[in-house]
Amino acid sequence: KGIHRCVPILHGSQGCSTYIRRFLIGHYREPVDIASSSFHETDTVFGGGAQLSQAILNVDRQYRPRVIAVATTCLAETIGEDVPRLLRGFETQFPELAGRLLFSPAPSYETTHVRGFQRALRCTAQAFCAAGAAHHPRPGLVMPMGSPADLRHLRDLCRAFGVDPIALGDYSDSMDGGLRDDVHGLVEGGTPVEELSKLPGSPLIFEFGGAPLKESAGTWLNQAHGTPCLKLATPIGIEATDTFLLALKALTGRETPREILDERLRLLDSLVDGHKLAGGARIAVYGDADLVVGLCRFLREVGLEIALAATGEERGALAFLAETGIQTAE
């Protein structure tokens, strides 16, 4: 959904795509189309290549998307389906699909949905960021898994410094669209592939969140193309946001805009005003690791005492908090 005119396909049983459609629609309150290769019992024995081929052709005929993104479910991963080989064969058999297929493995038993999101961003960069991109002044943003408003705010901060970023994983418009009178087969929003292909030529890639090296799109761009990458905590709270703003200031050579400084002053004033109510309160924070780290840093700025920070991530995801003396559970 962060790629313009992209339709996802889940390679597995029909129930898997039905579940994730329901999950996303319930969370974002937006229509979500996700196709399925619709595994049957025989496909779990002989493989689902024929089902996947038919699903891709059906999606291409109905939607005419720029990108068809294939993600595997637990079922396809468990039987060892070689999806990259299948997709290469489809591109040879159907030349009109060449350069339009994207694959990201996504078995839910392997890791969390945040790591799956970060893996999908890395796979997107690997698929569409080729060598030879011309240098340009636009920074890249490897987006965190946040709300659409959060993602738009990150773009707006860059534009306040006079640069228009190239955003990888920007679903802010596609998952938070307006109420339209006309009906579109594909929702608006997402970054066009032609823009994503320019990322290797960016002067700097900002990557938010604690993506492991094997899931990091910024690390891959740095290793494959030499593009500088700055890894930052998701800018929640004053300190983390200041770090991002200082990096933008250093990149552009511009002073921080007056309206941002005024907003910061109002925030500081509100923290002082509310300290008598919030200061010293003991709380527990649970959620995705990147969000937990950001919230804990912000809540400490507010004056709250973090009694416990917990996440379902692998061990080490909350290492920063453990170093500050906060009790953590992973």
Salt bridges, closest charged atoms under 4 A:
ASP60 OD2 - ARG64 NH1 3.58
ASP60 OD1 - ARG100 NH2 2.48
GLU81 OE2 - HIS11 NE2 3.02
ASP82 OD2 - ARG85 NE 3.75
GLU110 OE2 - ARG119 NH2 2.45
ASP164 OD2 - ARG138 NH2 3.52
ASP164 OD1 - ARG159 NE 3.02
ASP170 OD2 - ARG155 NH1 2.50
ASP173 OD1 - ARG152 NH1 3.90
ASP176 OD2 - ARG152 NH2 2.69
ASP182 OD1 - ARG180 NE 3.30
ASP182 OD2 - HIS184 NE2 2.82
GLU194 OE2 - ARG66 NE 3.47
GLU195 OE1 - ARG138 NH1 2.63
GLU195 OE2 - LYS198 NZ 3.12
GLU207 OE1 - LYS231 NZ 2.60
GLU215 OE2 - ARG119 NH2 3.10
ASP242 OD2 - ARG264 NH2 2.70
GLU255 OE1 - LYS249 NZ 3.28
ASP262 OD1 - ARG258 NE 3.10
ASP288 OD2 - HIS113 NE2 3.15
ASP290 OD2 - ARG115 NH1 3.97
GLU305 OE2 - ARG282 NH1 2.96
GLU313 OE1 - ARG115 NE 3.38
GLU314 OE2 - ARG115 NE 3.53
